[in-house]
Amino acid sequence: MNTLLLAVITPYLGAALAAWASRHGRLHSAWVAAAVTLFALALILPEAVAVFAGETVIQRLPWMPSVGLALSFRLDGLALLFALLILGIGLLIILYARYYLSERDSMGRFYAYLLLFMGAMLGIVLSENVIQLLVFWELTSLASFLLISYWQHREDARNGARMALAVTGAGGLALLAGFLLLGEMAGGYELSVILASGDTIRAHPSYVPMLILVLLGVFTKSAQFPFHFWLPHAMAAPTPVSAYLHSATMVKAGVFLLARLFPALSGTWEWSHIVGGVGLATLLTGAYIALFKHDLKGLLAYSTISHLGLITTLFGIGTPLAAVAGVFHIINHATFKASLFMAAGIIDHECGTRDMRRINGLWKYMPYTATLAMVAAAAMAGVPLFNGFLSKEMFFAEAVSMGTQMRFGWLLPLVVTVAGVFAVAYSLRFIHDVFFNGEPVDLPRTPHEPPRWMKVPVEVLVALCLLVGILPGLTVEPILALAAAAVLQAPPPAFDLAIWHGLSPAMLMSVVALAGGLLVYAGRRPLFDLAAHWEGRVDARAVYDRLLQGLFALAGGVTRALDTGSLQRLLVLFFASALVLGAAGLVDGATPLTGSRTLLEVDGVSLTAAIGLVAAAIAAVLLHRQRLTALIIMGAVGLVVALIFVKFSAPDLALTQLSVEVVTVVLLLLALYFLPQTGPAESSGVRRTRDAVLAVAAGGGAAALAWAVLTRPYESIAGYFLDKSLPEGGGGNVVNVILVDFRGYDTLGEITVLALAGLGIYAMLERIHLPGPERDAEGRPWNWDTHPVIMASLTRLLLPLALLTSVFILLRGHNLPGGGFIAGLVTAVALIMQYLANGVTWTHARLPANFHPIIGWGLGIALATGLASWGFEHPFLTSTFGHMHWPLVGDFELASAMAFDLGVYLVVVGATLLILVYLGLMHGASHPTLSPDPSPRGGGEARPSSLPQGERAGWEPGFYEDFTNSSTNLPPRGREPGRAD
Amino acid sequence: MEALLALVIGVLTACGVYLTLRGRTFPVVLGLTFLSYAVNLFLFAMGRLAIGRPPIIGEAAAGYADPLPQALVLTAIVIGFAMTAFVIMLALKARAELGNDHVDGRADR
């Protein structure tokens, strides 16, 4: 069983459960979250046995094996250590947050977000595939955005969340590029491949760009200088979030990746200088700024930045022992910083402020919490007997040994010691300013000890600080050795976690740091003045803001320059750029325009048809302001296009084009009723000339391209379809077999689009109010005459014949020209003729007025045909067919694809009628009242009899009046009579 | 014959482009219809021209035109109709909401 996959998914399922549980009680979601976390822990722990035995557990779920894509998970020492941190500290946070959140905060939302984050974090540390790792990496960015902006009403929370997302998201993009390069270099995206090919990767020419891209991801996530500025702004999050994300998890993802890829990437000049340099800069900046932050959480945030810098520096140093120290400090920092954040949250909770200038002397009010916080702060400072001391001394020792190996090496221990001095100073400030230093100043509340259980998570973590600090060998050494082995992909070096190593340079540096820290804190006044003087002058946030504003301004400027709200302008730009790009392809002139194919002879009929088409098309353009005329001419052009299909051996296309042409012209006629009958002459001569030049150029380009293609010989895959059509598709009409069988999946998509277009149009028509015109283009009033008797009688007589024809076309479609599309259109045309000739009232009395079920049935049948082939263990939409003998008819082929074609037929009929009939119905609802007191909207009450008889025009679009009469007989889902709006 | 078809495609494209550049909705819809004629013919032409050779399997057939572009164009014609219908409805909706039929929704300039 894939337990690791299950462990990663569990928090996601739990998130939904927690959100749901909060409906039933405020604290339910906390219980759910805790249970989910424990369950995930229970899934992972059994696997840990194998890890302790020295194995690496790898579980795969194949997804697309042909391209090497699988969901793959990995549990080794490093992953286990992080999984324990994520789940263990997560559990403590869940307990803490249950007391921290106030009545007004939504518990369900908080725990759902927290679990989402936990799942993403587990995904990062347990991923074997780096692309999969990146997906979880981005998920942590998203989940942290939700968590930081948890108090959505606060502007600083929203801004802080956005900044964190922008910075870490941008880093994630760089990381994706880096991973792609890395995978290419290593020959695989699985960690086991990447970690084993370190030498290949380091020797690769694109090693440096790849390293920089990966490190951009790491540095943004782990808040390394100069990307550190998002972390202090993320402190607007609720404190449990800060304690979780900004001590143990989110920011640790970056250093986790450093550790994870350590064997593959480390050991080069670039690695040690970039990683080490950035880490050192972060270490120093963070430690320095932390001292001057008056906000309690601000101090902790900068201290976190500094400690992350320390870990980064250790990985940058790159020796095996430094890597061990790095992993060790990850553990230690997670424990003491999480407890400090929780203590800060308690103080904030009790005092109502986090300003250290106001919070003083809390020892008197909450001595127990104060003790816990002081222990954790001592660990942060690196005082002996606390865990921070051990890893910090390893760090000092590594700095010294590294320093002896390089020029200006003496600088390294110096810088590190200075950072240590500031770390002691800010830790001291945290203790002294908050718990001593006189009396509280003007606190909103009187502080006292928090609820018993709120202190438990802090107690657990502080106990760990002490246990690890005093008995490192018994507590942390096994898992540390395991994790270090996983980081190094080799047995870890011998390391000694003793408190007393004798008088070593590292010991000396610790003493200097402690003493120096005391001195700096004692003489802090002038330093504070200096910091206040510089405050806001050097600010990475200002750079970020300027960059962001610049980006917005650029995007806005480009958009405004291109889009002035004019479609014509955009289209001119579009056509012109298409022309320029097309012309650029022809410019080199190396290939001749005309190919070598033998051409067909021109015959007189074709020439005449072509001349007619060209003349008609040009006439349509010239007369386009007389819209009705232009529309009729366009219909004629469409008919010639159908003839072209007939001429060049495409009978199916000709039938389709012919029937589509009919419905298109009817549709546009119906629509034209609501639009001005003539267009204004508003374009200037210059503009018309410009458009004409553009149009001629575009036409010339299209003609040249068509000519170039048509005169060239080619290889086609048509042979396959022609060969297989009869034996495998069971049909002789290859076009139809392609549509319903070979490419049936595409056709299913296409009829879905058609159905959606029909439904979309129906939805649009639902809320539309259009007044119809009173007079036609030539000033004659619309005529409300009764239906022409001859036309009505003829169409009624022709209907059965037309329907029979369409059924015939549908049935024979598999072997002869025809099929669902054409038959559907023929049926639609036949039925629309009834509407035109007999009116809606008459037709609706005899036809179903609701076309939605027809579309639904059509899609359903097409889908069911496809699914049925699953029942026979064939791929979706596999066709089957058989030969039958029907008496009288003879041998008859019946293919399952014909059922599919029936679905196509129904969708086409339904969608076409839906569009046309509902547009026609609008006419009924739109006629202006012809009574003496016309209402603006009009209504269905207009009666033909009220028209002056003498003004009847010579021609009338016969169908308009029919829809008028129908306005009292709308289909069930239509509007109420007389209330068009 | 090929030159004739290329000419037809060119003229239809030119007419379509000119009409889509007009300022009122109705000619733009006509222009789009012209453009879809041109595009459909162009796609169809990718299978080259053949006379009297419909892709219908039969013993007497001397050869077959390429069925694949035909199948593509067949659905393109139907989808083109759905698109035309959608665009003209948008034009009607714009007319109803904005009171004019200018493509940018502006009243007469």
Interface residues (C-beta under 8 A of the other chain):
Chain A: G565 S566 L567 Q568 L571 V572 F575 R597 L599 L600 E601 V602 D603 S606 L607 A610 L613 V614 A617 I618 A620 V621 H624 R625 R627 A630 L631 M634 V637 G638 V641 I644 F645 K647 F648 S649 A650 P651 D652 L653 T656 Q657 V660 V663 T664 L667 L668 A671 L672 F674 L675 P676 G679 P680 E682 S683 D691 A692 L694 A695 V696 A698 G699 G700 G701 A702 A703 A704 L705 A706 W707 V709 L710 T711 Y714 S716 I717 A718 F721 L722 S725 L726 G732 N733 V734 V735 I738 L739 R743 D746 T747 E750 V753 L754 A757 G758 G760 I761 M764 L765 I768 H769 L770 N815 L816 P817 F821 L825 V908 A911 T912 I915 L919
Chain B: M1 E2 A3 L4 L5 A6 L7 V8 I9 G10 V11 L12 T13 A14 C15 V17 Y18 L19 T20 L21 R22 G23 R24 T25 F26 P27 V28 V29 L30 T33 F34 Y37 A38 N40 L41 F42 F44 A45 M46 G47 R48 L49 A50 I51 G52 R53 P54 P55 I56 I57 G58 Y64 A65 D66 P67 L68 Q70 A71 V73 L74 T75 I77 V78 I79 G80 F81 A82 M83 T84 A85 F86 I88 M89 L90 A91 L92 K93 R95 A96 D101 V103 D104 D108 R109
